[in-house]
Every structure is written in C-alpha cells, then in structure tokens.
Amino acid sequence: MKLLVGLGNPGPKYAGNRHNIGFMALDRIAEDHGFAPWRSKFQGLLAEGRLGREKVLLLKPETFMNRSGQSVGEAMRFYKLTPEDVIVLHDELDLAPGKCRVKQGGGHAGHNGLRSIHGHIGESYGRVRLGIGHPGHKDRVSGYVLADFTKADQSWLEDLLRGISDGAGHLADGDSGKFMNAVSLRTAPPRSSTSKPKEKPAPVQAVAPEDTRSAMQKLVDKFK
C-alpha cells in the first residue's frame, strides 16, 4: 500500500494558490482513476483506490501547511506504513514552472510542509517536486506562493496535472522513470513534422530568341 500526500492549505480561499498544487494533483488523480469519495480522516481528507498494482491512499492534510506532518504521521501509523511507502507531492520554488522531479529522501529546503513531515516521520519518504518558479527575491516568496496561479499559468499547469495523473500508476509501482516519461509526454511532447517536403523547381525551358526579320528577309534567307 502507498500513501500519496498532496500539500496545500484547506478552504476555498487557498484553493487556487501556487502553494496548493499538491492538492490539485491529488484531485486530478482521484477524478481520473475512479477513487472513492473524499472523507474526513486523520485531520485531513482521504480517498482510497488503486493505481497500477498498488492499493493507494490519497491524503490532503487539513491542518494547514506548517502542520502537515500531524496528518501524515497519523495516517502512516494507522496503516502500519513506513516512510518509504509515503510519497509527498508539493510545490517547488527551485524548479521552473511546469517542471517535475522525483526525489527519495533528503532535506526540506525550507518548505514548511516538508519541515513538518520531517518532524513527524523522518526524511526518507519520497517526494514529487512540482515547479512553480521563484519570484526572484526571498522577501516575496510568501506572497508569491499564497497567490493564485495566473491565467498565463493555466496551460502548463493543466499539462502538468494531466501528466501526473497519466503516470500515477507508475509512481505507485515505484517506477519513477516511467512516471517521468508520462509527465514529459504532456509537458514536452515530441514535435511531429508538419512541414511539407520542398517541391523541386520546374526545369527552366530554353526560350528561342524573338525573330525580328521581315517577311522579305525570311524569304531571301530561305533560298540562300
């Protein structure tokens, strides 16, 4: 069994925030793969279903971002899971918008949600880092992540969420390579050649010079 955790803040006020991209990813997976309805459990919202060969639990902590670990730890202990069975999907400032990376273990890089999870279950859990870009200065980070995605973001955001859903079965099976391939097919599809082959130019036909002789001259020249 795998526990997929999406990070975000609860309530409609935060629903469209960059910080909530983890919630958005889980919502897309649940919808596309026919998971059971969300229900309140473990200080969050939980949905059950299957991805690939695995039974999977989707969890959206409702403790607010900086206490996400309370919800994750409670669910993990209830189902007797290990940190290696947990995969957290979260926003990542250090990746360009629309980029995605899979990582196992490591630090929290100052992310409040990951910091809380570290404190409750350790650092060996998996992560899916979802790029939202950086505002350019650390003083602007809080306002940036708590602002909604713009209209200009919607195209790449939709492609990224679709790719995550497409590859969710591989993610649950532990095949990060196939998962990343599925994401890439949505976010950076191979270009198909739509250009027509260049037509060969038509051969240039020789044009006879214009005959400017008079009728009398033509007759004279004929009997020379």
C-alpha atoms as a printed R data frame, in Angstrom:
    type eleno elety resid chain resno       x      y        z
1   ATOM     1    CA   MET     A     1   0.000  0.000    0.000
2   ATOM     2    CA   LYS     A     2   1.172  3.502   -0.826
3   ATOM     3    CA   LEU     A     3   0.195  6.792    0.787
4   ATOM     4    CA   LEU     A     4   0.238  9.720   -1.653
5   ATOM     5    CA   VAL     A     5   0.113 13.060    0.134
6   ATOM     6    CA   GLY     A     6  -0.678 16.351   -1.558
7   ATOM     7    CA   LEU     A     7   0.324 19.511    0.282
8   ATOM     8    CA   GLY     A     8  -1.757 22.668    0.454
9   ATOM     9    CA   ASN     A     9  -3.951 24.777    2.696
10  ATOM    10    CA   PRO     A    10  -7.636 23.937    3.284
11  ATOM    11    CA   GLY     A    11 -10.632 26.006    2.228
12  ATOM    12    CA   PRO     A    12 -11.767 27.904   -0.888
13  ATOM    13    CA   LYS     A    13  -9.622 30.931   -0.008
14  ATOM    14    CA   TYR     A    14  -6.477 28.961   -0.845
15  ATOM    15    CA   ALA     A    15  -7.806 26.574   -3.489
16  ATOM    16    CA   GLY     A    16  -6.150 28.299   -6.466
17  ATOM    17    CA   ASN     A    17  -2.852 29.175   -4.734
18  ATOM    18    CA   ARG     A    18   0.517 28.064   -6.075
19  ATOM    19    CA   HIS     A    19   1.118 26.510   -2.635
20  ATOM    20    CA   ASN     A    20  -1.844 24.181   -3.289
21  ATOM    21    CA   ILE     A    21  -0.553 22.449   -6.397
22  ATOM    22    CA   GLY     A    22  -0.159 19.245   -4.368
23  ATOM    23    CA   PHE     A    23  -3.892 19.272   -3.569
24  ATOM    24    CA   MET     A    24  -4.635 19.912   -7.257
25  ATOM    25    CA   ALA     A    25  -2.536 16.931   -8.347
26  ATOM    26    CA   LEU     A    26  -4.337 14.555   -5.967
27  ATOM    27    CA   ASP     A    27  -7.741 15.865   -7.041
28  ATOM    28    CA   ARG     A    28  -6.859 15.085  -10.661
29  ATOM    29    CA   ILE     A    29  -5.622 11.573   -9.798
30  ATOM    30    CA   ALA     A    30  -8.739 10.825   -7.745
31  ATOM    31    CA   GLU     A    31 -11.055 12.001  -10.539
32  ATOM    32    CA   ASP     A    32  -9.263 10.288  -13.417
33  ATOM    33    CA   HIS     A    33  -8.710  6.944  -11.675
34  ATOM    34    CA   GLY     A    34 -12.114  6.474  -10.044
35  ATOM    35    CA   PHE     A    35 -11.136  6.764   -6.396
36  ATOM    36    CA   ALA     A    36 -13.775  6.550   -3.663
37  ATOM    37    CA   PRO     A    37 -15.227  9.884   -2.487
38  ATOM    38    CA   TRP     A    38 -13.118 12.011   -0.173
39  ATOM    39    CA   ARG     A    39 -13.872 11.545    3.532
40  ATOM    40    CA   SER     A    40 -12.606 13.267    6.650
41  ATOM    41    CA   LYS     A    41  -9.932 11.213    8.416
42  ATOM    42    CA   PHE     A    42  -6.510 11.744   10.019
43  ATOM    43    CA   GLN     A    43  -7.029 15.526   10.261
44  ATOM    44    CA   GLY     A    44  -7.382 15.618    6.505
45  ATOM    45    CA   LEU     A    45  -9.337 14.342    3.519
46  ATOM    46    CA   LEU     A    46  -8.722 10.740    2.461
47  ATOM    47    CA   ALA     A    47  -9.653  8.860   -0.721
48  ATOM    48    CA   GLU     A    48  -8.978  5.176   -1.441
49  ATOM    49    CA   GLY     A    49  -8.415  3.426   -4.756
50  ATOM    50    CA   ARG     A    50  -5.911  1.554   -6.881
51  ATOM    51    CA   LEU     A    51  -3.080  2.691   -9.116
52  ATOM    52    CA   GLY     A    52  -1.240  0.085  -11.129
53  ATOM    53    CA   ARG     A    53  -0.715 -2.959   -8.921
54  ATOM    54    CA   GLU     A    54  -0.982 -0.979   -5.680
55  ATOM    55    CA   LYS     A    55  -3.781 -0.118   -3.317
56  ATOM    56    CA   VAL     A    56  -3.331  3.608   -2.779
57  ATOM    57    CA   LEU     A    57  -4.472  6.151   -0.212
58  ATOM    58    CA   LEU     A    58  -4.650  9.806   -1.216
59  ATOM    59    CA   LEU     A    59  -4.362 12.259    1.671
60  ATOM    60    CA   LYS     A    60  -4.845 16.036    1.727
61  ATOM    61    CA   PRO     A    61  -3.929 17.310    5.220
62  ATOM    62    CA   GLU     A    62  -6.322 19.970    6.505
63  ATOM    63    CA   THR     A    63  -4.053 21.105    9.329
64  ATOM    64    CA   PHE     A    64  -2.653 23.982    7.231
65  ATOM    65    CA   MET     A    65   0.716 23.667    5.561
66  ATOM    66    CA   ASN     A    66   3.046 24.111    8.521
67  ATOM    67    CA   ARG     A    67   1.390 21.256   10.479
68  ATOM    68    CA   SER     A    68   1.020 18.775    7.605
69  ATOM    69    CA   GLY     A    69   3.152 16.202    9.407
70  ATOM    70    CA   GLN     A    70   0.471 15.656   12.073
71  ATOM    71    CA   SER     A    71  -1.950 14.299    9.477
72  ATOM    72    CA   VAL     A    72   0.673 12.300    7.560
73  ATOM    73    CA   GLY     A    73   2.111 10.703   10.694
74  ATOM    74    CA   GLU     A    74  -1.331  9.705   11.968
75  ATOM    75    CA   ALA     A    75  -2.300  8.029    8.678
76  ATOM    76    CA   MET     A    76   1.067  6.276    8.333
77  ATOM    77    CA   ARG     A    77   0.883  4.795   11.830
78  ATOM    78    CA   PHE     A    78  -2.757  3.702   11.450
79  ATOM    79    CA   TYR     A    79  -1.977  1.677    8.306
80  ATOM    80    CA   LYS     A    80   1.398  0.482    9.663
81  ATOM    81    CA   LEU     A    81   3.279  2.009    6.752
82  ATOM    82    CA   THR     A    82   6.930  3.028    6.627
83  ATOM    83    CA   PRO     A    83   8.219  6.414    5.443
84  ATOM    84    CA   GLU     A    84   9.314  4.680    2.219
85  ATOM    85    CA   ASP     A    85   5.625  3.967    1.497
86  ATOM    86    CA   VAL     A    86   4.842  7.706    1.577
87  ATOM    87    CA   ILE     A    87   5.119  9.996   -1.465
88  ATOM    88    CA   VAL     A    88   4.531 13.717   -0.990
89  ATOM    89    CA   LEU     A    89   3.552 15.956   -3.917
90  ATOM    90    CA   HIS     A    90   4.426 19.587   -3.247
91  ATOM    91    CA   ASP     A    91   5.220 22.952   -4.819
92  ATOM    92    CA   GLU     A    92   8.873 23.648   -5.573
93  ATOM    93    CA   LEU     A    93  10.277 27.176   -5.903
94  ATOM    94    CA   ASP     A    94  13.612 25.979   -7.245
95  ATOM    95    CA   LEU     A    95  12.111 24.411  -10.370
96  ATOM    96    CA   ALA     A    96  10.828 26.338  -13.370
97  ATOM    97    CA   PRO     A    97   7.033 26.425  -13.785
98  ATOM    98    CA   GLY     A    98   5.751 23.126  -15.156
99  ATOM    99    CA   LYS     A    99   8.889 21.114  -14.377
100 ATOM   100    CA   CYS     A   100   8.632 17.958  -12.287
101 ATOM   101    CA   ARG     A   101  11.238 15.916  -10.422
102 ATOM   102    CA   VAL     A   102  11.068 12.785   -8.274
103 ATOM   103    CA   LYS     A   103  13.264 12.502   -5.202
104 ATOM   104    CA   GLN     A   104  13.689  9.966   -2.394
105 ATOM   105    CA   GLY     A   105  14.704 11.360    0.971
106 ATOM   106    CA   GLY     A   106  16.797 14.457    1.603
107 ATOM   107    CA   GLY     A   107  16.264 17.844    3.209
108 ATOM   108    CA   HIS     A   108  13.184 20.042    3.287
109 ATOM   109    CA   ALA     A   109  14.852 23.140    1.700
110 ATOM   110    CA   GLY     A   110  12.831 25.452    3.944
111 ATOM   111    CA   HIS     A   111   9.433 24.200    2.753
112 ATOM   112    CA   ASN     A   112   7.108 24.469    5.767
113 ATOM   113    CA   GLY     A   113   5.042 21.418    4.845
114 ATOM   114    CA   LEU     A   114   8.089 19.206    4.359
115 ATOM   115    CA   ARG     A   115   9.666 20.542    7.543
116 ATOM   116    CA   SER     A   116   6.586 19.444    9.486
117 ATOM   117    CA   ILE     A   117   6.577 15.998    7.852
118 ATOM   118    CA   HIS     A   118  10.284 15.610    8.657
119 ATOM   119    CA   GLY     A   119   9.465 16.233   12.295
120 ATOM   120    CA   HIS     A   120   6.788 13.506   12.384
121 ATOM   121    CA   ILE     A   121   8.075 10.691   10.139
122 ATOM   122    CA   GLY     A   122  11.711 11.494    9.331
123 ATOM   123    CA   GLU     A   123  13.198 12.368    5.941
124 ATOM   124    CA   SER     A   124  13.284  9.089    3.981
125 ATOM   125    CA   TYR     A   125   9.878  9.498    2.308
126 ATOM   126    CA   GLY     A   126   9.543 10.149   -1.437
127 ATOM   127    CA   ARG     A   127   8.707 13.482   -2.986
128 ATOM   128    CA   VAL     A   128   7.341 14.688   -6.309
129 ATOM   129    CA   ARG     A   129   8.577 18.244   -6.689
130 ATOM   130    CA   LEU     A   130   6.253 20.384   -8.816
131 ATOM   131    CA   GLY     A   131   7.890 23.507  -10.198
132 ATOM   132    CA   ILE     A   132   6.137 26.838   -9.709
133 ATOM   133    CA   GLY     A   133   9.139 29.114  -10.294
134 ATOM   134    CA   HIS     A   134  10.628 31.709   -7.944
135 ATOM   135    CA   PRO     A   135   9.520 35.350   -7.551
136 ATOM   136    CA   GLY     A   136  13.151 36.492   -7.643
137 ATOM   137    CA   HIS     A   137  13.678 37.561   -4.025
138 ATOM   138    CA   LYS     A   138  13.154 35.690   -0.758
139 ATOM   139    CA   ASP     A   139  11.100 38.559    0.695
140 ATOM   140    CA   ARG     A   140   8.469 37.984   -1.984
141 ATOM   141    CA   VAL     A   141   8.177 34.209   -1.532
142 ATOM   142    CA   SER     A   142   5.292 34.180    0.960
143 ATOM   143    CA   GLY     A   143   3.067 36.440   -1.157
144 ATOM   144    CA   TYR     A   144   4.021 34.536   -4.295
145 ATOM   145    CA   VAL     A   145   3.158 31.028   -3.075
146 ATOM   146    CA   LEU     A   146  -0.081 32.243   -1.466
147 ATOM   147    CA   ALA     A   147  -1.209 33.938   -4.680
148 ATOM   148    CA   ASP     A   148  -3.358 32.164   -7.269
149 ATOM   149    CA   PHE     A   149  -1.946 30.804  -10.485
150 ATOM   150    CA   THR     A   150  -2.407 33.378  -13.241
151 ATOM   151    CA   LYS     A   151  -4.305 32.876  -16.476
152 ATOM   152    CA   ALA     A   152  -0.969 32.601  -18.254
153 ATOM   153    CA   ASP     A   153  -0.086 29.656  -15.981
154 ATOM   154    CA   GLN     A   154  -3.174 27.613  -16.799
155 ATOM   155    CA   SER     A   155  -1.830 25.948  -19.953
156 ATOM   156    CA   TRP     A   156   1.335 24.479  -18.423
157 ATOM   157    CA   LEU     A   157  -0.478 23.730  -15.162
158 ATOM   158    CA   GLU     A   158  -3.119 21.672  -16.959
159 ATOM   159    CA   ASP     A   159  -0.452 19.751  -18.891
160 ATOM   160    CA   LEU     A   160   1.496 19.042  -15.703
161 ATOM   161    CA   LEU     A   161  -1.553 17.787  -13.784
162 ATOM   162    CA   ARG     A   162  -2.606 15.589  -16.704
163 ATOM   163    CA   GLY     A   163   0.904 14.130  -16.914
164 ATOM   164    CA   ILE     A   164   0.969 13.363  -13.197
165 ATOM   165    CA   SER     A   165  -2.374 11.589  -13.482
166 ATOM   166    CA   ASP     A   166  -1.235  9.659  -16.569
167 ATOM   167    CA   GLY     A   167   1.852  8.411  -14.746
168 ATOM   168    CA   ALA     A   168   0.316  7.898  -11.301
169 ATOM   169    CA   GLY     A   169   0.251  4.113  -11.669
170 ATOM   170    CA   HIS     A   170   3.991  4.039  -12.370
171 ATOM   171    CA   LEU     A   171   4.612  6.331   -9.408
172 ATOM   172    CA   ALA     A   172   2.716  3.972   -7.087
173 ATOM   173    CA   ASP     A   173   4.627  0.999   -8.513
174 ATOM   174    CA   GLY     A   174   7.920  2.713   -7.756
175 ATOM   175    CA   ASP     A   175   8.937  3.200  -11.396
176 ATOM   176    CA   SER     A   176   9.978  6.852  -11.376
177 ATOM   177    CA   GLY     A   177  11.423  6.611  -14.889
178 ATOM   178    CA   LYS     A   178   8.114  5.627  -16.477
179 ATOM   179    CA   PHE     A   179   6.330  8.192  -14.330
180 ATOM   180    CA   MET     A   180   8.601 10.964  -15.598
181 ATOM   181    CA   ASN     A   181   8.136  9.773  -19.190
182 ATOM   182    CA   ALA     A   182   4.362 10.057  -18.782
183 ATOM   183    CA   VAL     A   183   4.716 13.586  -17.417
184 ATOM   184    CA   SER     A   184   7.077 14.564  -20.240
185 ATOM   185    CA   LEU     A   185   4.644 13.355  -22.893
186 ATOM   186    CA   ARG     A   186   2.221 16.004  -21.621
187 ATOM   187    CA   THR     A   187   4.599 18.821  -20.728
188 ATOM   188    CA   ALA     A   188   7.159 18.421  -23.541
189 ATOM   189    CA   PRO     A   189   5.627 16.218  -26.255
190 ATOM   190    CA   PRO     A   190   7.882 15.237  -29.154
191 ATOM   191    CA   ARG     A   191   7.469 17.516  -32.094
192 ATOM   192    CA   SER     A   192   5.844 15.972  -35.139
193 ATOM   193    CA   SER     A   193   6.995 17.138  -38.541
194 ATOM   194    CA   THR     A   194   4.137 19.013  -40.165
195 ATOM   195    CA   SER     A   195   6.175 20.749  -42.859
196 ATOM   196    CA   LYS     A   196   5.672 19.543  -46.402
197 ATOM   197    CA   PRO     A   197   8.732 18.471  -48.384
198 ATOM   198    CA   LYS     A   198  10.012 21.210  -50.613
199 ATOM   199    CA   GLU     A   199   8.886 20.852  -54.207
200 ATOM   200    CA   LYS     A   200  11.623 20.709  -56.790
201 ATOM   201    CA   PRO     A   201  11.585 23.741  -59.010
202 ATOM   202    CA   ALA     A   202  10.299 23.109  -62.516
203 ATOM   203    CA   PRO     A   203  13.081 22.845  -65.108
204 ATOM   204    CA   VAL     A   204  13.725 26.063  -66.940
205 ATOM   205    CA   GLN     A   205  12.866 25.712  -70.621
206 ATOM   206    CA   ALA     A   206  15.029 27.466  -73.135
207 ATOM   207    CA   VAL     A   207  13.204 30.269  -74.919
208 ATOM   208    CA   ALA     A   208  14.081 30.852  -78.559
209 ATOM   209    CA   PRO     A   209  15.107 34.431  -79.312
210 ATOM   210    CA   GLU     A   210  12.427 36.509  -80.986
211 ATOM   211    CA   ASP     A   211  12.677 36.517  -84.822
212 ATOM   212    CA   THR     A   212  12.717 40.183  -85.829
213 ATOM   213    CA   ARG     A   213  13.333 39.611  -89.564
214 ATOM   214    CA   SER     A   214  10.875 40.981  -92.114
215 ATOM   215    CA   ALA     A   215   8.871 38.616  -94.327
216 ATOM   216    CA   MET     A   216  11.035 39.511  -97.353
217 ATOM   217    CA   GLN     A   217  14.238 38.820  -95.402
218 ATOM   218    CA   LYS     A   218  12.908 35.458  -94.246
219 ATOM   219    CA   LEU     A   219  12.119 34.513  -97.866
220 ATOM   220    CA   VAL     A   220  15.590 35.575  -99.059
221 ATOM   221    CA   ASP     A   221  17.282 33.651  -96.248
222 ATOM   222    CA   LYS     A   222  15.248 30.554  -97.123
223 ATOM   223    CA   PHE     A   223  16.856 30.276 -100.587
224 ATOM   224    CA   LYS     A   224  20.431 31.001  -99.503
